[in-house]
């Protein structure tokens, strides 16, 4: 699946999903609401194939629980099979989120006991702050941000809680050089994954990474999870203003069109629509400008307007009018339009890495450790690595050439 930035050219089921979501009122969950006549008329024309695509898209985009929520509060009617699929998606999300939020409380409690400040990012925070029911915001993993000086201690605590790193480090020191998080899976809970961040979007030597200080200075404290003793466990997350800007960078700059999901844009819409979030649009624009993210901010707001008919706030619209050049930023267009399969992440990292660190990064990509090679290419016995190094070099070269040729277009 991919995000359709031009809603009119998207499949009819996708148009229907976006129209339903645009009308969902999360701020007054007790109130029923009426669907627009145009949407009701569209749904009545759906064939069985259309409804199958509707369900498939809803699940892939992470919005099936929201559509179930909408179906219980509006005139949105569908066949019994469709309602059954939406209901099942909602209860699956409720069950998994209950487990993952309980795990979040335990991890935050352990880090807090070790005097390690932590910020909860993405779904782990949004599900309990933006949504009236955490099941409406499906999650795949936990995202936590710690300070670089606390990283090794935090990593040791997480490993002691039954987690392990399923992906070997490409080369000694590579993660600290080029990455911004460690990825963990739980040994006993196979579906439970955790990302431990010390930076956002890119490594500390990468020009694409924002300064982390502003995000640490703009947080809020929430009390909506419990620790292992079922005591209320306060935790920190980003303020709505800083989280909004981070989510735009995460969606537009980090993942792009073919990795982004509709639920991520609905997160942005929900933050805008939620009362009392006190979004500081001037600060959002100011720091987007400082991080060179203003084209990404503009792009994201245009997508929100297209998908959900969301009006761009006046203060932001004024800034966009004063800076018309951001509409024509080709770098942002290339990042958004290219899927991860079509572009070389390695080449992007190499271009963006500062100074002599480029050579250290290049060496890691060309001559990764044997443990990483075995994990990446699944060969056996071990001596076959001599064949897979040349294969890797050729693969890197081909992807690099494709990326350069596409960029030149």
Residue, then its C-alpha position, 0 to 999 in steps of 0.5 A: x500500500x502507499x499514500x495517495x496524495x491525489x485523493x480523486x485519482x485513488x481507488x473508490x474504497x480508499x476515497x471512502x475510508x478517507x471520507x469516513x475518517x474525516x468525519x470521525x469525532x474523537x473529541x465527543x465519542x458519546x455523540x452519533x454523527x451523520x455521514x455526508x449524503x455523497x459518501x452514503x451514495x458512494x457506499x451503496x454502489x460498492x461491489x463485493x470486490x470493492x468491500x474486499x479492497x476496503x477491508x484490505x486497505x483499512x488493515x494495511x493502513x492501520x485504520x480498521x479499528x477507527x472504521x469499526x468505531x465509526x460504524x458504531x456511531x454513524x449511519x455507515x453501514x456495510x455487509x455483515x462480513x465487513x462489520x465482522x472484519x472491522x470488529x475483529x481488527x478492533x478487538x485484536x488491536x485492543x488485546x495487543x495494545x493492552x499487552x504493549x501498554x502494560x509492557x511500556x509501564x514496566x519498562x518506563x518504571x525500570x528506567x525511572x528507578x535507574x534515574x534514566x529520563x525517557x520520552x515515549x514516542x509515536x503510538x505508545x504516547x498517542x494511543x493514550x493521549x489523542x485517542x479516547x480508546x487506545x484500541x483505535x490506534x494500532x501499534x507495532x512496537x514501543x519507541x523510547x527516547x533516552x539521552x546519549x549519555x544514558x544509552x548503555x545503561x538503558x540498553x542493559x536494563x532492556x536486555x535484562x527484561x528479556x529483550x535481545x537484538x535480532x539484527x547483528x550490528x553491521x560492523x563494530x561501532x556502526x550503530x553509534x555512527x550511522x543509526x539513531x536507535x537500537x531495535x529489540x525483540x522480546x524472547x518470550x513475547x514474539x510479537x513485542x518489539x522495542x526501539x530505543x532511540x538516542x536521536x531522531x530520524x538519523x545518526x548524530x553525524x548525519x546532516x538530516x538529524x535535528x538538534x535533539x535539545x529542543x525536543x527534550x525541552x518540550x515535553x509533557x507528563x502523562x499518567x495513563x499507564x501502570x507499572x508492574x505493581x499496577x501503580x500509576x506510572x507517570x511518563x514523559x512524552x513530547x509536547x503536542x507541538x514538538x510531537x507534531x513536528x517530529x511526526x512530520x519528519x518521521x513520516x515525510x523524511x524518514x519513511x516516504x510515500x511507500x512506507x507511510x501509513x494512513x494512520x500516521x496522517x490521521x495522528x496529525x489530523x487528530x492532534x490538530x482537531x483535539x481541543x486544548x493541545x495549544x499547538x504553537x504554529x509559529x514554533x512549529x514553522x520556526x523549528x521546521x525552518x531551523x531543521x530545513x524541514x519547511x518543505x516537509x511541513x508544507x508537503x504534509x499539510x497539503x496531504x492532510x488537506x487532500x486526504x481529510x479536507x483539513x484546513x491549513x491553520x492561518x498562521x501556517x498558511x501565512x508563512x507558506x505564502x511568504x515563502x513560496x519557494x518551499x513548494x518547489x523543493x525537489x529533494x523533498x519530492x524525491x524523498x517522498x516519491x521514492x520507495x525504500x526498494x527503489x532508493x539506496x539508503x546507504x547512498x543517502x546516509x553516505x551523502x548526509x554523513x559529515x566529514x571523515x565519518x563518510x569513510x568509516x561508514x563506507x568501509x562498514x557497508x563494503x566490509x560488514x562483519x561476518x555475523x551480519x553477512x550471515x544474518x543478511x544473506x542466510x548462507x551455510x556453511x560459513x565459508x560461503x561468505x567469500x561468494x556473498x561479499x562480491x554479491x553485496x558489492x554488486x548490489x550496492x553498486x546497482x542500487x547506487x546507480x539507480x538512485x543517481x539516475x532517478x535523482x537526475x530525472 
